[in-house]
Amino acid sequence: MQSLRGRLLVASPVLQDPNFTRTVVLVAEHTEEGAMGVVLNRPMELEVAEASPVLSALSTEDEHVFAGGPVQPNGVMVLAEFTPPAAPAVAITPALGFVGAEDDLDTIATAVERARVFAGHAGWGPGQLDAELEDEGWIVADLEPDDPFTEDPESLWSTVLARLGGSFALVARMPDDPSVN
C-alpha cells in the first residue's frame, strides 16, 4: 500500500456519498489502519472570529470556518503553513500540517504564514479508502501549495480536475446535474 499523505482526493462523479459530492480532500494520514483528511472546498457561513476568537489570531480577517468532513463536526482542526524552521505538531509535509491542541497560539502565530480552521474531518476505516479508490470514487491529484488556502474554494474541484487535463478537464466543466447538459 502506498500512502496518499499530502495528496488530494478529488471526488469523481461516480461517488454517491452526499457528504463528498464535488469535494477536494487533503489527505493528512493514510495507513493500513485507515485514513483521515479535511475537505478543502466547503466554507461555512460561520466566521472564525465568531466561532473562536482565540483562533482568529491565526486566520485572516473575515476568514470562514470550513466544513472539514462529517466526522466529529464539532471538533476543530487548524491547518497551517509554517515558516521554517517551525514545524507543525502533526505534519502533512515539512511546512504544512495541523496546529497541536497544546500549542501556545501566540507563539505559533509568529511562525504561521497561512492558516485555515476546519470543523470536523473526513475519515476512513481500514481498507475503506482503498476500496473507494478501486471503485473509482476518487481521483488522486498532487497538492499545489495554494490549494489548502485558495481564495476561491468553491471552484477548487474544477480547478484541480482541469489541472489534470485530458478527460478530467471535461469532467471539470460538467454541470452539477448532467441531465441539463
N, C-alpha and C positions, 0 to 999 in steps of 0.2 A: 504494500500500500504506500502510495506517495502522498505525503501531507500537502494539503492545499492552503496551509497557513500563509497569510499575506497575499492571497489571490482573491479574485472576485467571483462570485456566483451570480450569474445573470439569469433570472427566471425565464425559461423558454415558454412559448405559447402553450405547450402541452401540459405544463404544471397546473394541476387542478386545485391546489390549496389556495383559497382566497386570501390567506394571510400573506402570500408571497407573489400574487399577481403583479407582474411588471416591476419586480423589485431587483435591487442590486445589493448583495450581501458581501461584506468584507469578512473573510474567514479569519478568525482570531486563533482558533485551535482546531486541529484535525488529527486525531489519533485513532487507534483501534477501539478506544473506549467511547468514541463519539466525536462530535464537532460542535463548535459554537461560533457565532459571529454576530454582527449587527447590520441591520438594514440601513443603508446609507441614504435612501431617497424617499423617506416618509416623514417630512416635517409635520409637527403638530401645531395647533393654534397657540399652545402654551409657550410663553417666553421663559427663558432660563431665569431671568431676574424675578419673575413671578413664582416659579416653581421652587427655586432655591437661591436666594440672594447670595449665599456663600459661594456657590458655583459660578455666579456671574462674573467673578474676578478672572475666571479662566476663559470666558467666551466674549465675543464681540457684542457691542450694543445691539439690542433688538434680536439677538440670536434666539432661535426657537429650539425647543426640545424636540428630538426626533424619536419616532416610534421604532425602537431597535429590533423589535420582534415580539412574538406572542408569549415568550417565556418570561415569567416574573415581570409583568408590565409595570409594577410599582417599584421595581428595583432601578437604581440609577447607575449608569456607567459613563465615564468621561474618557473619550478617545482623544488623544493629543499627539501633536507632533512636537518633539523635544529638540532643543538646540544642544548639540554636542558640547560638552561631554555628558550632559544629563541623560538619563535613560529612563524609559517607562518602567513602572512597577511590574507590569505584565506586558512584555514586548511582543509585537507582531513582526516588526522589522527593527533594526537598531535604533531608529529615531521615531518610530510610531508605535503607540501602544496605549494601555489604559493607565490612568492615574490610580494609585492604590488608595484603598479606603483609609489607611493610616497616614497617608502623606499630608504634610503641612501645606495647605493650599497657597499660603502666601509665598512660601519658598518655591513651590512648584511653578507658580505663575511667572516667576522670573525666567524659568527655563522652557516655558511653553511658547511655541511660535503660533500654533493654532489649536483650537480645541472644539469639540462638539459633544453635547450632552445627549445621552440616549436613555429612554425609559424602556426597559425590557431588552431582551436579546433573542436571537434565533438559536435553537439547539436541536441536535440530532443525537439519538441513541446509537449504540454500537451497530455499525453497518448500515444505518438508515440513510445517511447522506450518500454513501457509495451506491446503494440501491437506486436512489433518486437520480444519480448521475447515469447509471446504466439504463434507466428508463428515459433518458434524455430530458429530464425535468429541469436540468440546469446546464448552462453554458459557462465554461470556465474561461476567465479572461485575466490578463495581467493587470495589476494595480498601477495606476498612474498617481504621482504624488498629490495632485489636486482632487482626486476622486473623493476621498473621505470628507473634504471640506468644500465641495463645489458650492458655488453661489446659486446654481440652478439645479437643485436636487430633483425637481420634477422631470427634467429631461435626461437625467443620468442614464437611465435604462437604454434609451435610444442612442445616446452618445457612445456608450461602451459598445453596443452592438454595431454601430456604424464604424467604429474604430477597428473592429474585427474584419470588416469588409465582406466581400462575396455575398453569399446568401444571407448572412447575418445582417448586412446592411439593408436588405429587403425587409427582413423581419422588423428592423428598427423603425421602418416607415409604416408598418402595418397598423391600421386603426384598432382601437380597443375592441370593437365589435367587427370582425371581418365580414359579416354579412352586409354591412353598409358600404363596403368597398366597391 
